[in-house]
């Protein structure tokens, strides 16, 4: 994939930053763009660095070498070997680790604004970072929130969006919010979280780097060992997209997701506006059935504030616990965090009891699978497990 040019156009009060690129055969690729209201024009950087993160990883996913003759930040360029090595080790079965061909590298001066922003989509991680800074517990002062429509879900699949609610939250928090949109996910049609999310966030951050000096990416993981799962937005990776003029890094890993929920539960703004759903991505409503909705509701129930969280069903349906698939290490880590939180608060003994029973059942099942693995009984054990899942799902 070759990045040939970057264009900045303004019309009818909208600033559009776009990339001209082609694949390895020389065929033109769809135009990737970021759009902002013209009042943010002084923030927008027309530079190859903006599109490099997503195009570099996109090239690896296509099995191509990334190349460009446009000037690239010397700091970012120096980190690309590590980026390639990490992606290659983690996702080698899906992508090809390559060394980019960049012929023009230069140190680029910073615009010394000192402005710091965080991405904000009204989820637990985003509220945690914003509130932490506003309560004087961040590393400096937070000056802006950034919401990018088209990152949580492709633009072509979003019906109504979140903009008006995000603007209302920003007013409550006393911060300006930069609203933008991008067609990035419509152009890079790959599994988003594993491969594209981190580079997409980095490219979005760099698109605003003429007036933003620091960008924080709310971390979904914590520093706990069991949270160090491979993903494209990661404590190891996010900072590697930094340049001389913008520092990019993850924020919030000092707390688990359950304890972040506890931290933000004292804020009426956060409780009344949480949007975490992975079914209605890019929209406002929480379905209250998907894994992310359920685990957030468990945290809120453990804290005794579920009825105050307007976006979720109340009272809590304890039958949802039995439907949680603990085979996934990530889901299991979040489940254990919630169980620990429930023990700590002691608010709902039934919640604690049902979670302990579900975890114990899963451990017995895993012990049985280990015992019969490689024997003729292995298939029977799997069949029985699926039958139990279907029966629980039907009851729910």
LUMZA-320044 format. One record per residue (C-alpha): x, y, z. Coordinates in steps of 0.1 Angstrom, whole numbers, plus 5000, padded with zeros to 4 digits. Each point is the difference from the previous one (the first is absolute). Example, Ala and Ser with C-alpha at 12.3 -4.5 7.8 and 13.67 -1.06 7.14 Angstrom:
residues 2
512349555078 501450344993 
This chain:
residues 396
500050005000 501450344990 498950335016 500450254971 498450325013 498150175028 497350264993 498350265021 496850154986 497450235015 496450064988 496750095015 501550035035 501649655000 503749924999 500949674983 503549845003 500449714975 502749764988 500849904964 501449655000 500449694977 500649635005 503049804990 498849974964 499550384997 496249995002 498550305018 498549925034 496850165014 500650345014 500449995038 499050325018 499450195032 497450285003 499750285025 497950315004 502050304986 500450155034 502649725007 502050074968 503050135020 500249665017 500249794968 503449894988 500449924963 502949765003 500949644990 500449925037 496250025004 499349704977 503249805006 498749795031 496949864983 501649974966 503149825014 497949755018 497649984970 503049914978 501049725023 496449864999 500150014962 503449834999 501650314985 502950235008 499050365011 501950274981 499950384996 502250284988 498350255022 501850145031 499549775030 500850085037 503449875009 498749895035 497049804985 502249854973 502549875026 497249815018 498549834969 502349705003 498749935035 496450054989 500649754972 501749755023 497250025026 497249964974 501949724984 500549815033 496450055011 498149964967 502549824977 497349774987 498050294987 502650264988 503550024987 502550205020 501950234976 502650285001 498550324984 501750184972 500250365010 502450224981 499450335017 500450025038 500250335019 499850145035 496850215001 499750295024 497250005026 497350275003 500550085037 496450025010 500049775030 496549894992 499049655012 497049804987 498549665006 497849794977 496450005014 497249774991 498149995034 501249665009 501549905034 503650044990 499350344984 498150145029 502749885024 502850184982 498050324996 498950005037 503549925012 501450304983 497250235011 500549885036 503750104998 501349644999 501350004965 503450104987 499250364993 496950184988 497449864975 499150274975 497849814974 497949694994 500049844966 497149804985 500549844966 496949864983 501049704978 502449845025 497749805022 498149884969 500450074962 498250324989 497949804976 498549805029 499250295025 496550124999 499750285026 503350045018 500950155033 501050364993 497350195018 500449795032 503850034999 499650384997 497750005030 502449795021 502950234990 498150305012 499349835033 503749925003 501050364990 502249894971 499950084963 499449704978 501549974965 497549814978 501349834969 499249714977 501949764978 499349744974 503149805012 498149695009 498149994968 503350014981 501949765023 497649715003 501949785025 499349875035 500150335018 501049945036 502849744993 501750184971 498750354992 498750185032 503350125013 501450134967 496650164992 500150195034 503650104994 499250144965 496950185014 502250165027 502750114975 497450164978 499550265028 503650045010 500650354989 498450125032 499949695021 503349905016 498949705019 497349744993 498849745026 498449684989 497849855027 501449665008 497649705001 502649795018 501750045033 503649935011 498949665014 501849724982 496849834989 499050324982 503050004977 498249854971 501150074964 498050284984 500750294976 499550275027 502349895028 502350145027 503049884979 498850134967 498150335004 503150215010 501949874970 497950234977 501350315017 501950274981 502250305008 496850225002 497549765016 500249765029 497549714997 499649755028 497549785018 498550135032 498049845029 501849665003 500650055037 496449885007 498049704988 496850064980 498049915031 501850255022 499750274973 496349945001 500250055038 502050324995 497550164975 496949895020 500250315021 499350224969 496450054991 501150104965 501949674995 497249785015 497350174980 501949984967 502049684998 500049854965 501849674998 498149774976 501849794974 496749934982 498950364994 503550124992 500250374992 496550055013 498850105034 497749725013 501449715021 498449674991 500549865035 500749654986 503450014983 503149895021 501250365005 496550125011 499749715024 503450045016 499450375005 496649935016 501649755023 502550275012 497250255005 497949755019 503049915022 500450375008 496250045007 499650274973 498449814971 496650175005 501750344996 501649904967 497350114975 501449824971 499749655015 497149775010 499249985037 499449805021 502949764991 499149674983 502249745018 499349754972 502450204979 503049875020 499549644989 500350114963 503550155003 502549804980 503149965023 502049814973 501450334988 503050115022 499050374996 496349945010 501249785029 502450285012 497150255000 497749755017 502649955028 500450385004 496350035005 499949715025 502850175020 498150334999 496849825012 502049855029 501550345009 496750195000 497949735016 496950184986 498349704983 500649665016 497949834973 502150154972 503249875017 498549665005 498849964964 503350114986 501949765022 497849724989 500450084963 503850025004 500149675020 497949834972 502450124974 503049875019 498449665003 499349994963 503550104992 501449735023 497749744982 501250124966 503649975011 499449655013 498349864969 502050204974 501449764974 497549735009 496749904983 498250185028 501350354989 497250044974 497449905025 501250265025 499850274974 496649894989 498750015036 501550355005 498350144969 496749845011 500250175034 500850334984 496949974977 497849915029 501250305021 499650234970 496449884994 499250075037 501550354998 
